[in-house]
Amino acid sequence: MIAKVVRGYRPAGLLRYLLGPGLHEEHRNPRVVASWDDASWAHQPAKIGPGEFDFDLRALTTTMQELAALAGLPLSNPPALTDEWREHLLSGAPPRADAPEWLTHYQYDPRKRAVVLRQGYVWHCPVRLHPDDPVLSDAQWERIAKRLMKAVGIHDEGCRWIAVRHADDHIHLMATLVSERTGKRVYPFRDFVALREECRELERELGLVRTAGADKTALQAPTRKEKGKAARLGERVGWFQDRDGSALTPKVVLRRAVGRHAAVCRDSAEFLDALESDGLSPVVRRDGEGRIVGYAVSLPGDVTSAGASVLYSGSKLGADLSWPKLETRWRSVSKAEAGKLGPEAIDPGSLEGRHAALQDAARVVELALAAVRGSEDAEDAGGIAHATGEVLVAFAQGRDGRMAGELTDLSEVFDRAARVPHRVLPSVLGPAAAELRRTARRIGAVGVLSGRGRERDAAMALVVALAALITEIAAWQEMRGRVHQAAAARVVARGLRLERDAAVRRPAGTPARPAPGRRVAWVAAEPQERVPKPGPRSR
């Protein structure tokens, strides 16, 4: 059971959506199934026509926005900021006497370094079941709605709320965050955390599919807005396509590309050079002493209405892709140690060199497997799990390249299995994990893997070793109660075994190829200020 909170300012607009046909005519038999006063039947809109969605929403709209109007809150989105008032808020100057009243609904966000609209008083929370869950009755959904609204404190504060159902697998909770008792606005504290905990308790009580806790290990899913933009512009810009032919969002494309370079590069200069060579136009941010403290990248062709490139900082792409976390990863393997198994010892154009790199990678993975089995130190095993993800990413890059295939998909699934809850990077990197991290860089230096001859046999040995290691990581995660990390690892291990079986059946000398239609053709875009390209890499 998943619950997600969004905020807004338009009660009438939300009600029209909830009790209407939906964006794609997907809503069926919309009805109010729960309310703050235990009289959901009294708030069901009356029918004014023969159509399924011919409702008279005036009474319900008045009920849900009455307190907001009395509190002086806007019943629609505040006007868009003009340049004058935006500059005023950015300056941090005291409020001006001639400032419009609606300006109080905007604030300066220091994290985004921009003026943003404050969170609205219309609280909207879709609550959705897992596809494998049974269909619940309206009475069961009423019970769930009451539990959730009490858990976040909105019910006890005296706010008006309703639950609308228009599908078998989910309901929508809507509340006006103004108290009937005091007439003042209510600000729920940590509502998402409370919802997550209550959802998990309801899953246990009702026998529903168990979902993950809020452990901050899941990749952020694309929003509906991002998916819509990708669908509109994907073909024109030439972004990657997913297996079903739909365009991947620029954030997903950039996350994969930046994660790939982070896994195989050894230092900041090599990383920025790789981003520049990949056409991602890195823009760096420096402190007063000239040190790099952050960076952002953009996808060619992804521009704003004004024609400026849309930039994504590393922290927005992935928690472990921020500049401080990348520097931590680079420091974890010293240059002296990297030289032992580093790219300098590899001739990428040599078949023997590629074979030796893959053969040695399989050996390192087998040693890591033994270390996980015999490890009593959870931190060291966590470091091995994270470093295994880097090896998988580097191997996928050599096999799939930019045209993401099976291994690329598996490396993305493994991202969650490689993480320890509430921690971005492992605090301890033991010898086995450090060796895996060096191995990832060595595979990255090899470049494209042809899948022929002895190289093919060595690649299959690495696939078998990775499947065994990831199976052991799944068991390690499950022993610590991390059900979803363990499930992700098992999916990847099974996928690697299927890849091995497919390679055995594939005629010798035939390289693995991604599914048809998966392509990239990035167009040239006018970049913003680019990072000066570093000198040649030492190989």
SELUMZA-323786 format. One record per residue (C-alpha): residue number from 1; residue in one letter; x, y, z. Coordinates in pm, whole numbers, plus 50000, padded with zeros to 5 digits. Layout:
SELUMZA-323786
PABA  num  residuo      x      y      z
PABA  NUM        A      X      Y      Z
...
END
This chain:
SELUMZA-323786
PABA  num  residuo      x      y      z
PABA    1        M  50000  50000  50000
PABA    2        I  50155  50325  49885
PABA    3        A  50045  50675  49989
PABA    4        K  50182  50994  49835
PABA    5        V  50100  51348  49949
PABA    6        V  50070  51650  49721
PABA    7        R  49953  52002  49811
PABA    8        G  49760  52265  49622
PABA    9        Y  49528  52567  49638
PABA   10        R  49223  52463  49430
PABA   11        P  48960  52258  49617
PABA   12        A  48708  52286  49333
PABA   13        G  48959  52174  49072
PABA   14        L  49060  51867  49272
PABA   15        L  48697  51767  49330
PABA   16        R  48622  51797  48957
PABA   17        Y  48911  51561  48887
PABA   18        L  48826  51306  49158
PABA   19        L  48458  51284  49064
PABA   20        G  48514  51327  48692
PABA   21        P  48623  51094  48411
PABA   22        G  48997  51131  48477
PABA   23        L  49269  51229  48236
PABA   24        H  49216  50928  48010
PABA   25        E  48855  50831  48089
PABA   26        E  48987  50581  48343
PABA   27        H  48760  50666  48638
PABA   28        R  48462  50441  48709
PABA   29        N  48167  50491  48947
PABA   30        P  48324  50773  49154
PABA   31        R  48185  50792  49507
PABA   32        V  48263  50931  49852
PABA   33        V  48342  50635  50080
PABA   34        A  48459  50811  50399
PABA   35        S  48447  51153  50565
PABA   36        W  48551  51338  50879
PABA   37        D  48197  51326  51026
PABA   38        D  48123  50956  50949
PABA   39        A  47850  51066  50707
PABA   40        S  48002  50991  50368
PABA   41        W  47653  50937  50224
PABA   42        A  47568  51300  50301
PABA   43        H  47860  51428  50095
PABA   44        Q  47799  51216  49785
PABA   45        P  47712  51470  49509
PABA   46        A  47365  51448  49360
PABA   47        K  47325  51338  48998
PABA   48        I  47199  51605  48756
PABA   49        G  47207  51398  48438
PABA   50        P  47219  51047  48297
PABA   51        G  47597  51041  48251
PABA   52        E  47829  50860  48488
PABA   53        F  47997  51187  48586
PABA   54        D  47697  51422  48578
PABA   55        F  47730  51540  48940
PABA   56        D  47627  51864  49104
PABA   57        L  47949  51948  49290
PABA   58        R  47839  52284  49429
PABA   59        A  47742  52164  49777
PABA   60        L  48052  51950  49825
PABA   61        T  48277  52226  49691
PABA   62        T  48125  52476  49934
PABA   63        T  48174  52233  50222
PABA   64        M  48538  52167  50140
PABA   65        Q  48643  52529  50076
PABA   66        E  48421  52715  50325
PABA   67        L  48676  52720  50607
PABA   68        A  48954  52822  50370
PABA   69        A  48752  53120  50250
PABA   70        L  48678  53226  50609
PABA   71        A  49052  53202  50688
PABA   72        G  49134  53429  50395
PABA   73        L  49309  53162  50191
PABA   74        P  49294  53174  49810
PABA   75        L  49056  52936  49635
PABA   76        S  49278  52917  49326
PABA   77        N  49650  52932  49256
PABA   78        P  49809  53268  49347
PABA   79        P  49903  53488  49050
PABA   80        A  50234  53417  48878
PABA   81        L  50530  53614  49010
PABA   82        T  50642  53915  48813
PABA   83        D  51013  53983  48769
PABA   84        E  50985  54280  49006
PABA   85        W  50850  54081  49299
PABA   86        R  51077  53786  49229
PABA   87        E  51381  54012  49257
PABA   88        H  51236  54162  49575
PABA   89        L  51206  53821  49739
PABA   90        L  51549  53715  49617
PABA   91        S  51704  54027  49769
PABA   92        G  51584  53940  50120
PABA   93        A  51463  54297  50173
PABA   94        P  51188  54371  50432
PABA   95        P  50827  54349  50307
PABA   96        R  50718  54656  50112
PABA   97        A  50403  54846  50196
PABA   98        D  50275  54814  49841
PABA   99        A  50329  54436  49825
PABA  100        P  50018  54246  49712
PABA  101        E  49859  54012  49965
PABA  102        W  49918  53705  49749
PABA  103        L  50296  53759  49767
PABA  104        T  50295  53593  50111
PABA  105        H  50228  53262  49936
PABA  106        Y  50577  53270  49782
PABA  107        Q  50908  53215  49957
PABA  108        Y  51278  53189  49883
PABA  109        D  51403  52830  49890
PABA  110        P  51778  52828  49978
PABA  111        R  51817  52466  49861
PABA  112        K  51679  52541  49515
PABA  113        R  51815  52898  49518
PABA  114        A  51489  53017  49372
PABA  115        V  51156  53168  49471
PABA  116        V  50888  52897  49496
PABA  117        L  50519  52872  49578
PABA  118        R  50455  52769  49937
PABA  119        Q  50277  52440  50000
PABA  120        G  49902  52481  49962
PABA  121        Y  49633  52407  50219
PABA  122        V  49456  52149  49999
PABA  123        W  49599  51814  50113
PABA  124        H  49566  51538  49853
PABA  125        C  49685  51181  49910
PABA  126        P  49628  50889  49667
PABA  127        V  49645  50551  49846
PABA  128        R  49711  50261  49611
PABA  129        L  49731  49883  49659
PABA  130        H  49983  49644  49509
PABA  131        P  49862  49473  49184
PABA  132        D  49862  49137  49367
PABA  133        D  49634  49260  49645
PABA  134        P  49264  49160  49649
PABA  135        V  48988  49411  49569
PABA  136        L  48871  49573  49894
PABA  137        S  48516  49675  49976
PABA  138        D  48404  50034  50034
PABA  139        A  48371  49954  50406
PABA  140        Q  48733  49837  50420
PABA  141        W  48849  50149  50239
PABA  142        E  48649  50362  50487
PABA  143        R  48836  50197  50771
PABA  144        I  49171  50254  50597
PABA  145        A  49090  50621  50530
PABA  146        K  49002  50688  50896
PABA  147        R  49319  50519  51019
PABA  148        L  49541  50719  50785
PABA  149        M  49379  51055  50859
PABA  150        K  49411  50994  51233
PABA  151        A  49773  50881  51190
PABA  152        V  49876  51211  51027
PABA  153        G  49681  51416  51282
PABA  154        I  49449  51585  51033
PABA  155        H  49135  51422  51176
PABA  156        D  49222  51508  51537
PABA  157        E  49291  51871  51442
PABA  158        G  48930  51909  51331
PABA  159        C  48990  51944  50956
PABA  160        R  48729  51848  50699
PABA  161        W  48830  51555  50484
PABA  162        I  48677  51300  50249
PABA  163        A  48788  50984  50069
PABA  164        V  48684  50933  49705
PABA  165        R  48696  50598  49527
PABA  166        H  48679  50570  49149
PABA  167        A  48877  50250  49088
PABA  168        D  48918  49904  49238
PABA  169        D  49277  49946  49359
PABA  170        H  49295  50292  49516
PABA  171        I  49124  50584  49687
PABA  172        H  49203  50955  49709
PABA  173        L  49210  51136  50042
PABA  174        M  49135  51507  50030
PABA  175        A  49150  51748  50324
PABA  176        T  49123  52123  50378
PABA  177        L  49396  52207  50628
PABA  178        V  49191  52453  50833
PABA  179        S  49057  52355  51177
PABA  180        E  48682  52376  51239
PABA  181        R  48752  52442  51609
PABA  182        T  49001  52729  51575
PABA  183        G  48953  52853  51219
PABA  184        K  49332  52849  51178
PABA  185        R  49543  52669  50922
PABA  186        V  49685  52329  51021
PABA  187        Y  50037  52213  50932
PABA  188        P  50075  51831  50957
PABA  189        F  50417  51734  51091
PABA  190        R  50606  51463  50901
PABA  191        D  50286  51336  50745
PABA  192        F  50468  51118  50492
PABA  193        V  50651  50927  50767
PABA  194        A  50328  50874  50960
PABA  195        L  50149  50752  50646
PABA  196        R  50424  50505  50564
PABA  197        E  50421  50356  50912
PABA  198        E  50041  50327  50921
PABA  199        C  50030  50176  50570
PABA  200        R  50271  49904  50675
PABA  201        E  50062  49831  50986
PABA  202        L  49747  49806  50772
PABA  203        E  49927  49571  50532
PABA  204        R  50005  49342  50823
PABA  205        E  49650  49350  50962
PABA  206        L  49474  49302  50626
PABA  207        G  49718  49050  50480
PABA  208        L  49823  49278  50194
PABA  209        V  50150  49268  50002
PABA  210        R  50422  49414  50224
PABA  211        T  50586  49728  50090
PABA  212        A  50911  49890  50191
PABA  213        G  50958  50125  50480
PABA  214        A  51083  50476  50420
PABA  215        D  51448  50366  50417
PABA  216        K  51557  50605  50138
PABA  217        T  51701  50327  49920
PABA  218        A  51452  50330  49632
PABA  219        L  51524  50522  49314
PABA  220        Q  51295  50818  49268
PABA  221        A  51031  50732  49010
PABA  222        P  50964  50983  48728
PABA  223        T  50673  51214  48793
PABA  224        R  50372  51232  48564
PABA  225        K  50494  51572  48446
PABA  226        E  50836  51431  48354
PABA  227        K  50676  51138  48169
PABA  228        G  50452  51375  47976
PABA  229        K  50746  51588  47870
PABA  230        A  50942  51282  47760
PABA  231        A  50646  51159  47556
PABA  232        R  50608  51497  47384
PABA  233        L  50972  51563  47309
PABA  234        G  51136  51221  47307
PABA  235        E  51122  51159  46933
PABA  236        R  51227  51513  46836
PABA  237        V  51519  51524  47075
PABA  238        G  51621  51160  47034
PABA  239        W  51630  51046  47394
PABA  240        F  51671  50683  47484
PABA  241        Q  51370  50461  47438
PABA  242        D  51253  50206  47691
PABA  243        R  51166  49847  47601
PABA  244        D  50806  49935  47527
PABA  245        G  50914  50211  47287
PABA  246        S  50827  50499  47522
PABA  247        A  51083  50774  47574
PABA  248        L  51282  50770  47894
PABA  249        T  51280  51094  48090
PABA  250        P  51595  51308  48071
PABA  251        K  51652  51255  48443
PABA  252        V  51665  50877  48398
PABA  253        V  51896  50905  48095
PABA  254        L  52131  51138  48283
PABA  255        R  52126  50922  48597
PABA  256        R  52234  50620  48397
PABA  257        A  52506  50811  48213
PABA  258        V  52648  50987  48521
PABA  259        G  52629  50666  48728
PABA  260        R  52820  50483  48455
PABA  261        H  53103  50738  48457
PABA  262        A  53107  50753  48838
PABA  263        A  53166  50377  48850
PABA  264        V  53463  50371  48611
PABA  265        C  53641  50706  48663
PABA  266        R  53921  50748  48915
PABA  267        D  53919  51120  48993
PABA  268        S  53740  51447  48931
PABA  269        A  53934  51542  48619
PABA  270        E  53864  51210  48451
PABA  271        F  53497  51228  48554
PABA  272        L  53441  51579  48412
PABA  273        D  53632  51485  48098
PABA  274        A  53407  51181  48050
PABA  275        L  53090  51388  48096
PABA  276        E  53217  51643  47845
PABA  277        S  53305  51374  47593
PABA  278        D  52957  51226  47638
PABA  279        G  52797  51558  47544
PABA  280        L  52645  51621  47887
PABA  281        S  52793  51973  47922
PABA  282        P  52896  51967  48291
PABA  283        V  52873  52298  48476
PABA  284        V  53063  52316  48805
PABA  285        R  53008  52528  49114
PABA  286        R  53311  52646  49314
PABA  287        D  53360  52791  49660
PABA  288        G  53551  53106  49747
PABA  289        E  53883  52922  49724
PABA  290        G  53813  52783  49378
PABA  291        R  53740  52426  49489
PABA  292        I  53462  52238  49316
PABA  293        V  53168  52185  49552
PABA  294        G  52897  52083  49305
PABA  295        Y  52814  52014  48944
PABA  296        A  52519  51986  48709
PABA  297        V  52465  51823  48369
PABA  298        S  52213  51861  48090
PABA  299        L  52085  51647  47808
PABA  300        P  52131  51799  47460
PABA  301        G  51798  51925  47332
PABA  302        D  51633  51938  47676
PABA  303        V  51568  52312  47703
PABA  304        T  51328  52552  47873
PABA  305        S  51076  52770  47692
PABA  306        A  51345  53040  47687
PABA  307        G  51591  52804  47517
PABA  308        A  51820  52749  47819
PABA  309        S  51947  52398  47894
PABA  310        V  51767  52219  48178
PABA  311        L  52035  52140  48436
PABA  312        Y  52026  51854  48686
PABA  313        S  52263  51853  48982
PABA  314        G  52428  51526  49079
PABA  315        S  52231  51506  49404
PABA  316        K  51905  51529  49207
PABA  317        L  52007  51233  48991
PABA  318        G  52110  51008  49279
PABA  319        A  52202  51041  49644
PABA  320        D  52547  50888  49580
PABA  321        L  52609  51105  49271
PABA  322        S  52653  51435  49455
PABA  323        W  53002  51586  49434
PABA  324        P  53098  51517  49801
PABA  325        K  52988  51152  49768
PABA  326        L  53180  51112  49443
PABA  327        E  53494  51251  49606
PABA  328        T  53448  51000  49888
PABA  329        R  53432  50718  49635
PABA  330        W  53743  50840  49455
PABA  331        R  53937  50871  49779
PABA  332        S  53841  50519  49885
PABA  333        V  54086  50372  49636
PABA  334        S  54423  50544  49649
PABA  335        K  54624  50599  49333
PABA  336        A  54892  50365  49456
PABA  337        E  54641  50084  49503
PABA  338        A  54467  50165  49176
PABA  339        G  54796  50127  48993
PABA  340        K  54814  49766  49105
PABA  341        L  54504  49672  48907
PABA  342        G  54446  50002  48733
PABA  343        P  54384  50101  48372
PABA  344        E  54755  50163  48312
PABA  345        A  54811  49788  48296
PABA  346        I  54542  49733  48032
PABA  347        D  54569  49764  47657
PABA  348        P  54204  49822  47556
PABA  349        G  54278  49722  47198
PABA  350        S  54431  49394  47299
PABA  351        L  54218  49081  47306
PABA  352        E  54453  48937  47567
PABA  353        G  54418  49249  47779
PABA  354        R  54038  49236  47774
PABA  355        H  54042  48864  47851
PABA  356        A  54282  48917  48144
PABA  357        A  54068  49199  48285
PABA  358        L  53750  48991  48278
PABA  359        Q  53926  48683  48412
PABA  360        D  54072  48879  48701
PABA  361        A  53731  49041  48766
PABA  362        A  53573  48698  48807
PABA  363        R  53847  48606  49056
PABA  364        V  53788  48924  49259
PABA  365        V  53412  48863  49263
PABA  366        E  53466  48508  49390
PABA  367        L  53687  48642  49671
PABA  368        A  53416  48893  49759
PABA  369        L  53164  48608  49775
PABA  370        A  53381  48430  50030
PABA  371        A  53416  48755  50226
PABA  372        V  53036  48804  50247
PABA  373        R  52982  48444  50358
PABA  374        G  53243  48467  50628
PABA  375        S  53181  48828  50730
PABA  376        E  53047  48909  51074
PABA  377        D  53092  49280  51005
PABA  378        A  52772  49421  50853
PABA  379        E  52951  49737  50744
PABA  380        D  53209  49547  50539
PABA  381        A  52937  49342  50366
PABA  382        G  52751  49665  50294
PABA  383        G  53061  49803  50123
PABA  384        I  53087  49486  49914
PABA  385        A  52723  49522  49807
PABA  386        H  52776  49882  49695
PABA  387        A  53100  49804  49512
PABA  388        T  52932  49506  49341
PABA  389        G  52689  49754  49191
PABA  390        E  52981  49946  49041
PABA  391        V  53122  49628  48886
PABA  392        L  52781  49548  48738
PABA  393        V  52747  49900  48595
PABA  394        A  53095  49888  48442
PABA  395        F  53032  49544  48292
PABA  396        A  52697  49661  48151
PABA  397        Q  52868  49959  47991
PABA  398        G  53115  49733  47815
PABA  399        R  52842  49494  47696
PABA  400        D  52558  49736  47616
PABA  401        G  52725  50074  47564
PABA  402        R  52481  50364  47542
PABA  403        M  52213  50137  47397
PABA  404        A  52087  50005  47728
PABA  405        G  52021  49632  47724
PABA  406        E  51958  49351  47971
PABA  407        L  52265  49413  48186
PABA  408        T  52191  49786  48210
PABA  409        D  51839  49713  48330
PABA  410        L  51971  49464  48585
PABA  411        S  52228  49713  48716
PABA  412        E  51948  49965  48775
PABA  413        V  51740  49707  48962
PABA  414        F  52044  49618  49174
PABA  415        D  52084  49983  49279
PABA  416        R  51845  49926  49569
PABA  417        A  51995  49593  49668
PABA  418        A  52336  49762  49696
PABA  419        R  52223  50006  49963
PABA  420        V  52204  50009  50340
PABA  421        P  51889  50187  50468
PABA  422        H  51931  50550  50571
PABA  423        R  52288  50560  50441
PABA  424        V  52408  50690  50105
PABA  425        L  52753  50525  50106
PABA  426        P  52892  50251  50330
PABA  427        S  53091  50396  50618
PABA  428        V  53350  50118  50592
PABA  429        L  53515  49992  50274
PABA  430        G  53701  49670  50350
PABA  431        P  53970  49511  50134
PABA  432        A  53723  49304  49930
PABA  433        A  53504  49606  49856
PABA  434        A  53805  49818  49760
PABA  435        E  53923  49543  49526
PABA  436        L  53578  49532  49363
PABA  437        R  53584  49908  49315
PABA  438        R  53926  49888  49147
PABA  439        T  53793  49606  48930
PABA  440        A  53508  49827  48810
PABA  441        R  53758  50089  48697
PABA  442        R  53965  49829  48520
PABA  443        I  53663  49694  48331
PABA  444        G  53574  50052  48239
PABA  445        A  53921  50103  48093
PABA  446        V  53876  49799  47868
PABA  447        G  53594  49972  47681
PABA  448        V  53368  49780  47445
PABA  449        L  53345  49404  47498
PABA  450        S  53305  49211  47176
PABA  451        G  53170  48885  47321
PABA  452        R  53392  48674  47097
PABA  453        G  53649  48401  47152
PABA  454        R  53821  48375  47487
PABA  455        E  53672  48707  47588
PABA  456        R  53325  48551  47562
PABA  457        D  53421  48267  47795
PABA  458        A  53574  48509  48046
PABA  459        A  53262  48729  48032
PABA  460        M  53040  48429  48105
PABA  461        A  53263  48333  48398
PABA  462        L  53215  48685  48534
PABA  463        V  52837  48661  48489
PABA  464        V  52832  48331  48684
PABA  465        A  53048  48479  48962
PABA  466        L  52832  48791  48986
PABA  467        A  52513  48581  49005
PABA  468        A  52658  48382  49296
PABA  469        L  52780  48694  49480
PABA  470        I  52449  48876  49436
PABA  471        T  52259  48569  49560
PABA  472        E  52472  48580  49874
PABA  473        I  52407  48955  49908
PABA  474        A  52033  48881  49886
PABA  475        A  52066  48634  50175
PABA  476        W  52271  48886  50376
PABA  477        Q  52010  49160  50325
PABA  478        E  51723  48926  50412
PABA  479        M  51892  48816  50735
PABA  480        R  51877  49182  50840
PABA  481        G  51509  49217  50762
PABA  482        R  51561  49417  50443
PABA  483        V  51297  49240  50240
PABA  484        H  51297  49469  49940
PABA  485        Q  51674  49491  49906
PABA  486        A  51685  49112  49916
PABA  487        A  51406  49086  49657
PABA  488        A  51589  49322  49420
PABA  489        A  51910  49120  49454
PABA  490        R  51726  48796  49378
PABA  491        V  51574  48949  49064
PABA  492        V  51920  49050  48942
PABA  493        A  52075  48711  49022
PABA  494        R  51797  48537  48831
PABA  495        G  51842  48776  48538
PABA  496        L  52216  48707  48525
PABA  497        R  52153  48333  48514
PABA  498        L  51908  48384  48227
PABA  499        E  52172  48593  48051
PABA  500        R  52422  48312  48098
PABA  501        D  52178  48055  47958
PABA  502        A  52101  48277  47658
PABA  503        A  52472  48322  47589
PABA  504        V  52525  47946  47597
PABA  505        R  52256  47903  47332
PABA  506        R  52387  48195  47124
PABA  507        P  52625  48096  46843
PABA  508        A  52989  48165  46924
PABA  509        G  53109  48501  46793
PABA  510        T  52762  48659  46804
PABA  511        P  52765  48956  47044
PABA  512        A  52466  49026  47267
PABA  513        R  52256  49310  47135
PABA  514        P  51987  49523  47295
PABA  515        A  51624  49493  47197
PABA  516        P  51526  49657  46864
PABA  517        G  51426  50020  46883
PABA  518        R  51652  50106  47176
PABA  519        R  51866  50382  47046
PABA  520        V  52007  50725  47116
PABA  521        A  52073  51010  46879
PABA  522        W  52149  51311  47091
PABA  523        V  52125  51633  46891
PABA  524        A  52370  51914  46928
PABA  525        A  52251  52185  47165
PABA  526        E  52390  52527  47243
PABA  527        P  52560  52464  47578
PABA  528        Q  52588  52696  47873
PABA  529        E  52926  52777  48021
PABA  530        R  53116  52450  47993
PABA  531        V  53394  52316  48204
PABA  532        P  53734  52357  48040
PABA  533        K  53835  52018  47912
PABA  534        P  54119  51870  48118
PABA  535        G  54436  51749  47958
PABA  536        P  54487  51398  47824
PABA  537        R  54427  51117  48069
PABA  538        S  54725  50917  48185
PABA  539        R  54680  50565  48061
END
